[in-house]
Amino acid sequence: MKRQNLRKALMVVFVLSLPVTMFYLSPLLTLQGAWKGIVTSSLLFVALSAVLAFFAGRVFCGWICPGGAVQEVLFPANDRRIPGGKYDLIKYGVAAVWLAFLAAFFVRAGGILSVAPLYGIEGGVSLATPVSYLMFYIAMGGMVVLSLAVGRRPFCHYGCLLAPFMIAGKYVAIKLGTPRLRLHAESEKCIDCKLCTKNCPMSLEVNAMVRASAMDSPECISCAACVDVCPKKVISLSFSSAVSTKKE
């Protein structure tokens, strides 16, 4: 479990860095910039996250994302597995609305006029004004309330704007068959203890995925929790160009 301890330690570090990094990831700041025809760091990061996912899936979600870390910290308070399926589609609607506003704002501004990675970030630090602190507490408070009310990583399932872009990057890699970080399973070794399913922070039915030899779930965040908890070492995480052909 050393890998999971490392993962959680890294996520804590990124949570503590939020006063500096929050606006570098802010979808609202992206829209503010688009209104003036400015490409902000947060918009650049959307593109970067898709490229990263092309090679490593949603590893950002599982290892780096401060929002994901905040939700996992609350697991002891509410460790309920949450429903996915059709409910996972909510975040695509959120992303579509955001994209529509983004496009409209750039059109209104006359297109892309400049690229300013530090736009809206005074001195490179996100939390530098009373307004920025208010936005921080609203965002974190909302995530805490949602997690306490619903269960495991609900924002990742239903509200994250970045997730659809990362899923798209991963989907392209799957279709092209390019080498990427992915889960593998030797289903014949599985003893159906279901520890993989019980320990998945995204509430995936990992045991069923193993039995179906279909490990490419769009909701997988490459955290490797299922790998590390498996007593028979059925699941592994490595780079491969293999393509899963079964639907999960």
C-alpha positions in Angstrom: 0.0 0.0 0.0 3.0 2.3 -0.2 1.8 3.6 -3.5 -1.5 4.7 -2.0 0.2 6.4 0.8 2.4 8.3 -1.7 -0.7 9.1 -3.8 -2.5 10.6 -0.8 0.5 12.5 0.3 0.8 14.1 -3.1 -2.8 15.0 -3.1 -2.5 16.7 0.3 0.5 18.7 -1.0 -1.7 19.9 -3.9 -4.5 20.8 -1.6 -2.1 22.9 0.4 -1.0 24.6 -2.8 -4.5 25.8 -3.6 -3.9 29.4 -2.5 -1.4 29.6 -5.3 -2.8 27.3 -7.9 -6.6 27.6 -7.7 -7.2 30.2 -10.5 -4.8 28.3 -12.8 -7.6 25.7 -12.9 -10.6 28.0 -12.7 -13.3 27.6 -15.4 -14.8 30.9 -14.3 -11.6 32.7 -14.9 -11.5 31.1 -18.3 -14.8 32.7 -19.1 -13.7 36.1 -17.8 -10.7 35.9 -20.1 -12.8 34.8 -23.1 -15.1 37.8 -22.6 -12.0 40.0 -23.4 -10.6 37.6 -26.0 -7.9 36.4 -23.7 -6.7 32.8 -23.4 -6.0 32.2 -19.7 -3.9 29.5 -18.0 -7.0 27.7 -17.0 -8.0 27.3 -20.7 -4.5 26.1 -21.6 -4.8 23.6 -18.8 -8.0 22.2 -20.3 -6.1 21.4 -23.5 -3.2 20.0 -21.5 -5.4 17.7 -19.4 -6.8 16.1 -22.6 -3.2 15.5 -23.9 -2.2 14.1 -20.5 -5.2 11.7 -20.6 -4.3 10.6 -24.1 -1.1 9.0 -22.6 -2.1 8.3 -19.0 -5.9 8.4 -18.7 -7.4 10.4 -15.8 -4.2 10.2 -13.8 -4.6 13.9 -12.9 -7.9 13.1 -11.1 -6.4 10.2 -9.1 -3.0 11.7 -8.2 -3.0 15.5 -8.5 -6.4 17.1 -8.4 -6.9 19.1 -5.2 -10.7 18.8 -5.5 -10.4 15.0 -5.6 -8.2 15.1 -2.6 -10.7 17.2 -0.6 -13.4 14.7 -1.4 -11.3 11.7 -0.4 -10.4 13.3 2.9 -14.1 13.2 3.7 -14.4 9.4 3.0 -14.4 8.6 6.8 -17.4 10.9 7.2 -19.3 9.4 4.3 -17.9 6.4 2.4 -21.1 5.6 0.5 -20.7 4.2 -3.0 -22.6 6.5 -5.4 -24.5 5.6 -8.6 -22.8 6.3 -11.9 -24.3 5.2 -15.2 -26.7 7.8 -16.6 -25.9 10.1 -13.8 -22.3 10.4 -15.0 -23.7 12.2 -18.1 -24.5 15.2 -16.0 -21.0 16.5 -16.2 -21.1 16.4 -20.0 -24.1 18.7 -19.9 -22.2 21.0 -17.6 -19.1 21.0 -19.9 -21.3 21.6 -23.0 -22.9 24.7 -21.4 -19.5 26.0 -20.4 -18.1 25.4 -24.0 -21.1 27.3 -25.4 -20.5 30.3 -23.2 -16.8 30.1 -24.0 -17.3 30.1 -27.7 -19.9 32.9 -27.5 -17.6 35.1 -25.4 -14.7 34.7 -27.8 -17.0 35.5 -30.7 -18.2 38.6 -28.9 -14.6 39.7 -28.3 -13.7 39.3 -31.9 -11.8 36.0 -31.5 -8.6 35.2 -29.6 -6.8 38.5 -29.1 -4.0 37.4 -26.7 -2.6 34.6 -24.5 -2.1 35.7 -20.9 -1.3 32.7 -18.5 -1.3 35.1 -15.5 -4.5 36.9 -16.3 -6.5 37.5 -13.1 -3.7 36.1 -10.9 -2.0 38.9 -9.0 1.7 38.2 -8.5 1.1 34.6 -9.6 -0.9 33.9 -6.4 -4.6 32.9 -6.7 -5.8 34.0 -3.3 -4.7 37.6 -3.2 -7.9 39.6 -2.8 -11.1 39.3 -0.6 -13.1 38.2 -3.7 -10.7 35.4 -4.5 -10.9 34.2 -0.9 -14.7 34.3 -1.1 -14.6 32.2 -4.3 -12.3 29.7 -2.7 -14.5 29.2 0.3 -17.6 28.9 -1.8 -16.0 26.3 -4.1 -14.5 24.2 -1.2 -17.6 24.5 0.9 -19.8 23.3 -1.9 -17.5 20.3 -2.5 -17.5 19.5 1.2 -21.3 19.7 1.5 -21.8 17.6 -1.6 -19.4 14.9 -0.5 -20.9 14.7 3.0 -24.4 14.5 1.5 -23.8 12.0 -1.3 -20.6 9.9 -0.8 -17.5 9.1 -2.7 -16.2 11.8 -5.1 -19.6 13.1 -6.3 -18.1 16.2 -8.0 -15.8 14.0 -10.1 -18.8 12.0 -11.3 -21.4 14.8 -11.8 -19.8 18.2 -11.9 -16.2 18.3 -13.0 -15.6 20.3 -16.2 -12.2 18.8 -16.9 -13.4 15.2 -16.8 -15.1 15.1 -20.2 -12.0 16.5 -21.9 -9.8 14.0 -20.2 -12.2 11.2 -21.1 -12.1 12.4 -24.7 -8.3 12.3 -24.7 -8.4 8.8 -23.3 -11.1 7.7 -25.8 -9.0 8.9 -28.8 -6.0 6.9 -27.5 -8.2 3.8 -27.2 -9.5 4.1 -30.7 -6.0 4.7 -32.1 -4.5 1.9 -30.1 -1.6 4.0 -28.9 0.5 3.0 -25.9 -1.0 4.4 -22.7 -1.3 3.9 -19.0 -4.1 1.4 -18.4 -5.4 -1.4 -16.2 -4.9 -5.0 -17.1 -6.6 -8.0 -15.5 -6.0 -11.7 -15.4 -9.6 -12.7 -14.8 -8.8 -16.4 -14.4 -6.9 -15.7 -11.1 -9.8 -13.7 -9.6 -11.3 -15.2 -6.4 -14.3 -12.7 -6.3 -13.3 -11.2 -3.0 -14.5 -7.9 -4.4 -11.9 -5.9 -2.5 -11.2 -4.0 -5.7 -14.8 -2.9 -5.9 -15.0 -2.0 -2.2 -11.9 0.2 -2.4 -12.5 2.0 -5.7 -12.8 5.7 -4.8 -15.0 6.2 -8.0 -17.5 3.5 -6.9 -16.8 1.4 -10.0 -17.8 -2.3 -10.2 -14.2 -3.3 -10.7 -14.8 -7.0 -10.0 -17.4 -7.1 -12.8 -14.9 -5.3 -15.1 -12.2 -7.9 -14.2 -14.6 -10.8 -15.0 -15.6 -9.1 -18.3 -11.9 -8.4 -19.1 -13.1 -4.8 -19.8 -10.9 -2.5 -17.8 -11.3 0.8 -19.8 -14.0 2.6 -17.8 -14.2 6.3 -18.6 -14.6 6.9 -14.9 -11.4 5.2 -13.9 -8.9 7.7 -12.4 -5.8 5.5 -12.6 -5.3 5.7 -8.8 -4.3 2.0 -8.7 -6.3 1.4 -5.5 -7.7 -1.8 -7.0 -4.2 -2.9 -8.0 -2.8 -2.5 -4.5 -5.6 -4.1 -2.6 -5.9 -7.3 -4.7 -4.6 -10.3 -2.7 -4.0 -12.3 -5.8 -2.4 -9.6 -7.9 -5.0 -10.0 -10.6 -5.0 -6.4 -11.6 -2.0 -4.4 -12.8 -1.4 -0.9 -14.1 1.1 -0.3 -16.9 1.7 1.2 -20.3 0.1 -0.9 -23.1 -1.5 -0.4 -26.6 -4.0 -3.1 -26.0 -7.6 -2.1 -26.7 -10.6 -3.2 -24.7 -13.4 -4.3 -27.0 -16.1 -5.0 -24.4 -18.4 -2.3 -23.1 -18.3 -1.6 -19.3 
